[in-house]
Amino acid sequence: MSDARGAAREEAILRAVLDLVAEVGYDQVTMDAIAARARASKATIYRRWPGKAEMVVAAVRGRAGAAAVTPPDTGELRTDLIAVLRQMRDGLLAQDAALVLGLMVAMHRDPALADAVRARFVHDKHAMFGAAIAQAVARGDLPAGLDAALFMEISSSMLFSRLFVAGEPLDDAFVLRLVDDVLLPLLDHRTSATDQTSAHRTSAT
């Protein structure tokens, strides 16, 4: 099978997965149904993906486009964070709301799906935030030891809630507010707390 033909077959299979999840829900999707919808054999499907969870993750990720794990080093923490949040925002905007919410519910019932989603999407977000924080530490803008995961969780939760719960736009104005009014003040607070702890330890010795 040529590369072009193989890519077209893979795209058809992943499109069938998303269509079926949207129509009947993740729990009701079977490998037989995917094969029938995509007009592909189950042997072909299993040669590429070990199970349904991995197929759904690949399909969702394909719709969002390849994730950029490392943000650009702009030389400034603020613009690095803006770049990270824009990448996260663009990935969310590429998804279907009903599909995402359905997968969130299914993750509570299907450990394999939950593990696959966390391994691919949560890892990428941790890596992006970790890189941005590491860049700031290397420049001397932040102290070492900050918990990048905390700021990733705050940002991800606010983006998700605004788009899928509140139904408000994820425009650049909101991204800037999230950076300027939430993340930077929190980072500044953590930096001040770290400095005060270090000063206290120094004076105690």
Phi and psi in degrees as GROMACS dihedral restraints (atoms count N, CA, C in turn):
[ dihedral_restraints ]
;  ai    aj    ak    al  type     phi  dphi    fc
    3     4     5     6     1   -67.6    20    10
    4     5     6     7     1   161.0    20    10
    6     7     8     9     1   -60.7    20    10
    7     8     9    10     1   -41.7    20    10
    9    10    11    12     1   -64.6    20    10
   10    11    12    13     1   -43.1    20    10
   12    13    14    15     1   -66.8    20    10
   13    14    15    16     1   -39.9    20    10
   15    16    17    18     1   -64.3    20    10
   16    17    18    19     1   -40.1    20    10
   18    19    20    21     1   -65.2    20    10
   19    20    21    22     1   -39.3    20    10
   21    22    23    24     1   -66.3    20    10
   22    23    24    25     1   -39.7    20    10
   24    25    26    27     1   -65.9    20    10
   25    26    27    28     1   -41.6    20    10
   27    28    29    30     1   -62.8    20    10
   28    29    30    31     1   -43.1    20    10
   30    31    32    33     1   -61.4    20    10
   31    32    33    34     1   -40.6    20    10
   33    34    35    36     1   -64.2    20    10
   34    35    36    37     1   -39.4    20    10
   36    37    38    39     1   -66.7    20    10
   37    38    39    40     1   -45.4    20    10
   39    40    41    42     1   -68.3    20    10
   40    41    42    43     1   -35.3    20    10
   42    43    44    45     1   -64.0    20    10
   43    44    45    46     1   -39.6    20    10
   45    46    47    48     1   -62.9    20    10
   46    47    48    49     1   -39.3    20    10
   48    49    50    51     1   -59.9    20    10
   49    50    51    52     1   -49.6    20    10
   51    52    53    54     1   -64.0    20    10
   52    53    54    55     1   -40.7    20    10
   54    55    56    57     1   -61.3    20    10
   55    56    57    58     1   -44.1    20    10
   57    58    59    60     1   -69.4    20    10
   58    59    60    61     1   -40.4    20    10
   60    61    62    63     1   -61.2    20    10
   61    62    63    64     1   -41.6    20    10
   63    64    65    66     1   -66.2    20    10
   64    65    66    67     1   -34.1    20    10
   66    67    68    69     1   -81.0    20    10
   67    68    69    70     1   -44.4    20    10
   69    70    71    72     1  -121.7    20    10
   70    71    72    73     1    -6.6    20    10
   72    73    74    75     1    92.2    20    10
   73    74    75    76     1   151.3    20    10
   75    76    77    78     1   -58.2    20    10
   76    77    78    79     1   -42.8    20    10
   78    79    80    81     1   -61.1    20    10
   79    80    81    82     1   -31.3    20    10
   81    82    83    84     1   -90.2    20    10
   82    83    84    85     1    -6.9    20    10
   84    85    86    87     1   -77.1    20    10
   85    86    87    88     1   130.6    20    10
   87    88    89    90     1  -117.7    20    10
   88    89    90    91     1   159.7    20    10
   90    91    92    93     1   -64.6    20    10
   91    92    93    94     1   -34.0    20    10
   93    94    95    96     1   -62.3    20    10
   94    95    96    97     1   -42.5    20    10
   96    97    98    99     1   -66.5    20    10
   97    98    99   100     1   -39.8    20    10
   99   100   101   102     1   -62.5    20    10
  100   101   102   103     1   -46.3    20    10
  102   103   104   105     1   -60.7    20    10
  103   104   105   106     1   -43.3    20    10
  105   106   107   108     1   -65.7    20    10
  106   107   108   109     1   -43.6    20    10
  108   109   110   111     1   -65.9    20    10
  109   110   111   112     1   -39.7    20    10
  111   112   113   114     1   -86.9    20    10
  112   113   114   115     1    -5.7    20    10
  114   115   116   117     1    55.5    20    10
  115   116   117   118     1    49.2    20    10
  117   118   119   120     1  -131.7    20    10
  118   119   120   121     1   156.0    20    10
  120   121   122   123     1   -80.5    20    10
  121   122   123   124     1   153.1    20    10
  123   124   125   126     1   -65.3    20    10
  124   125   126   127     1   -29.5    20    10
  126   127   128   129     1   -62.3    20    10
  127   128   129   130     1   -40.8    20    10
  129   130   131   132     1   -62.8    20    10
  130   131   132   133     1   -42.3    20    10
  132   133   134   135     1   -65.3    20    10
  133   134   135   136     1   -46.1    20    10
  135   136   137   138     1   -71.1    20    10
  136   137   138   139     1   -20.6    20    10
  138   139   140   141     1   -69.7    20    10
  139   140   141   142     1   -23.1    20    10
  141   142   143   144     1  -102.0    20    10
  142   143   144   145     1   -36.6    20    10
  144   145   146   147     1  -132.6    20    10
  145   146   147   148     1   137.9    20    10
  147   148   149   150     1   -73.5    20    10
  148   149   150   151     1   -21.3    20    10
  150   151   152   153     1  -168.7    20    10
  151   152   153   154     1  -179.4    20    10
  153   154   155   156     1   -65.2    20    10
  154   155   156   157     1   -39.9    20    10
  156   157   158   159     1   -59.7    20    10
  157   158   159   160     1   -45.7    20    10
  159   160   161   162     1   -65.3    20    10
  160   161   162   163     1   -33.8    20    10
  162   163   164   165     1   -66.2    20    10
  163   164   165   166     1   -44.1    20    10
  165   166   167   168     1   -64.4    20    10
  166   167   168   169     1   -42.7    20    10
  168   169   170   171     1   -61.8    20    10
  169   170   171   172     1   -44.5    20    10
  171   172   173   174     1   -62.3    20    10
  172   173   174   175     1   -39.5    20    10
  174   175   176   177     1   -67.1    20    10
  175   176   177   178     1   -45.1    20    10
  177   178   179   180     1   -64.9    20    10
  178   179   180   181     1   -42.2    20    10
  180   181   182   183     1   -66.9    20    10
  181   182   183   184     1   -37.9    20    10
  183   184   185   186     1   -63.6    20    10
  184   185   186   187     1   -37.4    20    10
  186   187   188   189     1   -66.6    20    10
  187   188   189   190     1   -35.3    20    10
  189   190   191   192     1   -79.4    20    10
  190   191   192   193     1   -17.5    20    10
  192   193   194   195     1    90.9    20    10
  193   194   195   196     1   165.3    20    10
  195   196   197   198     1   -64.7    20    10
  196   197   198   199     1   132.2    20    10
  198   199   200   201     1   -77.8    20    10
  199   200   201   202     1   137.6    20    10
  201   202   203   204     1   -92.2    20    10
  202   203   204   205     1   106.6    20    10
  204   205   206   207     1   -75.4    20    10
  205   206   207   208     1   -34.7    20    10
  207   208   209   210     1  -103.6    20    10
  208   209   210   211     1   119.6    20    10
  210   211   212   213     1   -74.7    20    10
  211   212   213   214     1   159.0    20    10
  213   214   215   216     1   -67.2    20    10
  214   215   216   217     1   144.3    20    10
  216   217   218   219     1   -89.9    20    10
  217   218   219   220     1    99.1    20    10
  219   220   221   222     1   -84.2    20    10
  220   221   222   223     1   -10.7    20    10
  222   223   224   225     1    92.5    20    10
  223   224   225   226     1     0.8    20    10
  225   226   227   228     1  -145.9    20    10
  226   227   228   229     1   136.3    20    10
  228   229   230   231     1   -59.2    20    10
  229   230   231   232     1   -44.5    20    10
  231   232   233   234     1   -58.4    20    10
  232   233   234   235     1   -49.2    20    10
  234   235   236   237     1   -72.4    20    10
  235   236   237   238     1   -28.5    20    10
  237   238   239   240     1   -63.4    20    10
  238   239   240   241     1   -45.2    20    10
  240   241   242   243     1   -64.9    20    10
  241   242   243   244     1   -39.1    20    10
  243   244   245   246     1   -60.9    20    10
  244   245   246   247     1   -41.7    20    10
  246   247   248   249     1   -63.2    20    10
  247   248   249   250     1   -42.0    20    10
  249   250   251   252     1   -62.9    20    10
  250   251   252   253     1   -47.2    20    10
  252   253   254   255     1   -66.5    20    10
  253   254   255   256     1   -34.8    20    10
  255   256   257   258     1   -65.1    20    10
  256   257   258   259     1   -38.3    20    10
  258   259   260   261     1   -64.0    20    10
  259   260   261   262     1   -44.2    20    10
  261   262   263   264     1   -64.2    20    10
  262   263   264   265     1   -42.8    20    10
  264   265   266   267     1   -61.3    20    10
  265   266   267   268     1   -45.3    20    10
  267   268   269   270     1   -64.6    20    10
  268   269   270   271     1   -35.7    20    10
  270   271   272   273     1   -65.5    20    10
  271   272   273   274     1   -40.3    20    10
  273   274   275   276     1   -67.3    20    10
  274   275   276   277     1   -41.6    20    10
  276   277   278   279     1   -64.4    20    10
  277   278   279   280     1   -24.1    20    10
  279   280   281   282     1   -78.5    20    10
  280   281   282   283     1    -8.3    20    10
  282   283   284   285     1   -99.2    20    10
  283   284   285   286     1   157.5    20    10
  285   286   287   288     1   -85.3    20    10
  286   287   288   289     1   128.0    20    10
  288   289   290   291     1   -59.4    20    10
  289   290   291   292     1   -44.9    20    10
  291   292   293   294     1   -63.1    20    10
  292   293   294   295     1   -38.2    20    10
  294   295   296   297     1   -65.4    20    10
  295   296   297   298     1   -46.6    20    10
  297   298   299   300     1   -63.1    20    10
  298   299   300   301     1   -46.9    20    10
  300   301   302   303     1   -64.7    20    10
  301   302   303   304     1   -36.9    20    10
  303   304   305   306     1   -64.5    20    10
  304   305   306   307     1   -38.8    20    10
  306   307   308   309     1   -68.5    20    10
  307   308   309   310     1   -36.2    20    10
  309   310   311   312     1   -61.3    20    10
  310   311   312   313     1   -40.9    20    10
  312   313   314   315     1   -67.1    20    10
  313   314   315   316     1   -44.6    20    10
  315   316   317   318     1   -64.6    20    10
  316   317   318   319     1   -29.8    20    10
  318   319   320   321     1   -61.2    20    10
  319   320   321   322     1   -29.5    20    10
  321   322   323   324     1   -72.0    20    10
  322   323   324   325     1   -21.1    20    10
  324   325   326   327     1  -105.8    20    10
  325   326   327   328     1   -16.2    20    10
  327   328   329   330     1  -124.7    20    10
  328   329   330   331     1    98.7    20    10
  330   331   332   333     1   -59.6    20    10
  331   332   333   334     1   -33.8    20    10
  333   334   335   336     1   -64.8    20    10
  334   335   336   337     1   -42.0    20    10
  336   337   338   339     1   -66.1    20    10
  337   338   339   340     1   -44.4    20    10
  339   340   341   342     1   -59.8    20    10
  340   341   342   343     1   -44.3    20    10
  342   343   344   345     1   -63.6    20    10
  343   344   345   346     1   -41.3    20    10
  345   346   347   348     1   -66.8    20    10
  346   347   348   349     1   -42.8    20    10
  348   349   350   351     1   -64.5    20    10
  349   350   351   352     1   -46.6    20    10
  351   352   353   354     1   -64.5    20    10
  352   353   354   355     1   -39.2    20    10
  354   355   356   357     1   -64.5    20    10
  355   356   357   358     1   -34.3    20    10
  357   358   359   360     1   -93.3    20    10
  358   359   360   361     1   -48.2    20    10
  360   361   362   363     1   -89.5    20    10
  361   362   363   364     1   -46.5    20    10
  363   364   365   366     1   -65.6    20    10
  364   365   366   367     1   -39.3    20    10
  366   367   368   369     1   -59.2    20    10
  367   368   369   370     1   -42.7    20    10
  369   370   371   372     1   -62.2    20    10
  370   371   372   373     1   -42.0    20    10
  372   373   374   375     1   -66.4    20    10
  373   374   375   376     1   -42.2    20    10
  375   376   377   378     1   -59.5    20    10
  376   377   378   379     1   -42.3    20    10
  378   379   380   381     1   -65.0    20    10
  379   380   381   382     1   -41.3    20    10
  381   382   383   384     1   -65.4    20    10
  382   383   384   385     1   -48.2    20    10
  384   385   386   387     1   -65.7    20    10
  385   386   387   388     1   -40.4    20    10
  387   388   389   390     1   -60.0    20    10
  388   389   390   391     1   -39.6    20    10
  390   391   392   393     1   -66.8    20    10
  391   392   393   394     1   -41.4    20    10
  393   394   395   396     1   -64.7    20    10
  394   395   396   397     1   -42.2    20    10
  396   397   398   399     1   -66.7    20    10
  397   398   399   400     1   -42.3    20    10
  399   400   401   402     1   -61.9    20    10
  400   401   402   403     1   -39.0    20    10
  402   403   404   405     1   -63.1    20    10
  403   404   405   406     1   -41.4    20    10
  405   406   407   408     1   -67.4    20    10
  406   407   408   409     1   -38.3    20    10
  408   409   410   411     1   -64.2    20    10
  409   410   411   412     1   -43.0    20    10
  411   412   413   414     1   -63.2    20    10
  412   413   414   415     1   -32.4    20    10
  414   415   416   417     1   -80.8    20    10
  415   416   417   418     1   -11.5    20    10
  417   418   419   420     1    88.1    20    10
  418   419   420   421     1    10.1    20    10
  420   421   422   423     1   -79.0    20    10
  421   422   423   424     1   -25.7    20    10
  423   424   425   426     1  -134.4    20    10
  424   425   426   427     1   152.0    20    10
  426   427   428   429     1   -77.2    20    10
  427   428   429   430     1   155.9    20    10
  429   430   431   432     1   -69.1    20    10
  430   431   432   433     1   155.1    20    10
  432   433   434   435     1    95.5    20    10
  433   434   435   436     1     1.9    20    10
  435   436   437   438     1   -69.5    20    10
  436   437   438   439     1   145.6    20    10
  438   439   440   441     1   -86.3    20    10
  439   440   441   442     1    95.5    20    10
  441   442   443   444     1   -63.5    20    10
  442   443   444   445     1   -30.9    20    10
  444   445   446   447     1   -60.9    20    10
  445   446   447   448     1   -35.8    20    10
  447   448   449   450     1   -61.6    20    10
  448   449   450   451     1   -44.8    20    10
  450   451   452   453     1   -72.3    20    10
  451   452   453   454     1   -30.8    20    10
  453   454   455   456     1   -64.7    20    10
  454   455   456   457     1   -43.6    20    10
  456   457   458   459     1   -65.8    20    10
  457   458   459   460     1   -40.2    20    10
  459   460   461   462     1   -61.7    20    10
  460   461   462   463     1   -48.5    20    10
  462   463   464   465     1   -64.9    20    10
  463   464   465   466     1   -46.7    20    10
  465   466   467   468     1   -61.8    20    10
  466   467   468   469     1   -41.9    20    10
  468   469   470   471     1   -63.9    20    10
  469   470   471   472     1   -41.6    20    10
  471   472   473   474     1   -69.6    20    10
  472   473   474   475     1   -39.3    20    10
  474   475   476   477     1   -64.9    20    10
  475   476   477   478     1   -46.1    20    10
  477   478   479   480     1   -62.9    20    10
  478   479   480   481     1   -46.3    20    10
  480   481   482   483     1   -63.2    20    10
  481   482   483   484     1   -43.0    20    10
  483   484   485   486     1   -64.4    20    10
  484   485   486   487     1   -40.6    20    10
  486   487   488   489     1   -79.5    20    10
  487   488   489   490     1   -49.3    20    10
  489   490   491   492     1   -96.6    20    10
  490   491   492   493     1   -19.6    20    10
  492   493   494   495     1  -104.2    20    10
  493   494   495   496     1   -55.0    20    10
  495   496   497   498     1   -79.9    20    10
  496   497   498   499     1   -23.8    20    10
  498   499   500   501     1    71.0    20    10
  499   500   501   502     1    25.6    20    10
  501   502   503   504     1   -94.9    20    10
  502   503   504   505     1   157.4    20    10
  504   505   506   507     1   -71.5    20    10
  505   506   507   508     1   143.8    20    10
  507   508   509   510     1   -99.1    20    10
  508   509   510   511     1    66.4    20    10
  510   511   512   513     1   -88.5    20    10
  511   512   513   514     1   176.9    20    10
  513   514   515   516     1   -64.1    20    10
  514   515   516   517     1   -29.4    20    10
  516   517   518   519     1   -61.7    20    10
  517   518   519   520     1   -41.5    20    10
  519   520   521   522     1   -69.0    20    10
  520   521   522   523     1   -39.8    20    10
  522   523   524   525     1   -58.9    20    10
  523   524   525   526     1   -43.2    20    10
  525   526   527   528     1   -66.1    20    10
  526   527   528   529     1   -39.3    20    10
  528   529   530   531     1   -64.3    20    10
  529   530   531   532     1   -41.1    20    10
  531   532   533   534     1   -62.4    20    10
  532   533   534   535     1   -40.1    20    10
  534   535   536   537     1   -71.4    20    10
  535   536   537   538     1   -50.8    20    10
  537   538   539   540     1   -76.7    20    10
  538   539   540   541     1   -34.8    20    10
  540   541   542   543     1   -99.2    20    10
  541   542   543   544     1   -15.9    20    10
  543   544   545   546     1  -120.6    20    10
  544   545   546   547     1   -62.5    20    10
  546   547   548   549     1   -68.8    20    10
  547   548   549   550     1   -49.5    20    10
  549   550   551   552     1   -64.3    20    10
  550   551   552   553     1   -43.1    20    10
  552   553   554   555     1   -61.0    20    10
  553   554   555   556     1   -39.1    20    10
  555   556   557   558     1   -65.6    20    10
  556   557   558   559     1   -42.7    20    10
  558   559   560   561     1   -64.3    20    10
  559   560   561   562     1   -38.5    20    10
  561   562   563   564     1   -65.2    20    10
  562   563   564   565     1   -39.9    20    10
  564   565   566   567     1   -63.2    20    10
  565   566   567   568     1   -43.9    20    10
  567   568   569   570     1   -65.4    20    10
  568   569   570   571     1   -38.2    20    10
  570   571   572   573     1   -64.3    20    10
  571   572   573   574     1   -43.6    20    10
  573   574   575   576     1   -63.4    20    10
  574   575   576   577     1   -40.8    20    10
  576   577   578   579     1   -64.9    20    10
  577   578   579   580     1   -39.7    20    10
  579   580   581   582     1   -65.7    20    10
  580   581   582   583     1   -42.1    20    10
  582   583   584   585     1   -63.4    20    10
  583   584   585   586     1   -41.4    20    10
  585   586   587   588     1   -65.8    20    10
  586   587   588   589     1   -38.5    20    10
  588   589   590   591     1   -64.9    20    10
  589   590   591   592     1   -42.4    20    10
  591   592   593   594     1   -64.5    20    10
  592   593   594   595     1   -40.8    20    10
  594   595   596   597     1   -65.6    20    10
  595   596   597   598     1   -38.7    20    10
  597   598   599   600     1   -65.2    20    10
  598   599   600   601     1   -42.3    20    10
  600   601   602   603     1   -65.0    20    10
  601   602   603   604     1   -37.4    20    10
  603   604   605   606     1   -65.8    20    10
  604   605   606   607     1   -44.3    20    10
  606   607   608   609     1   -67.2    20    10
  607   608   609   610     1   -31.3    20    10
  609   610   611   612     1   -70.4    20    10
  610   611   612   613     1   -24.5    20    10
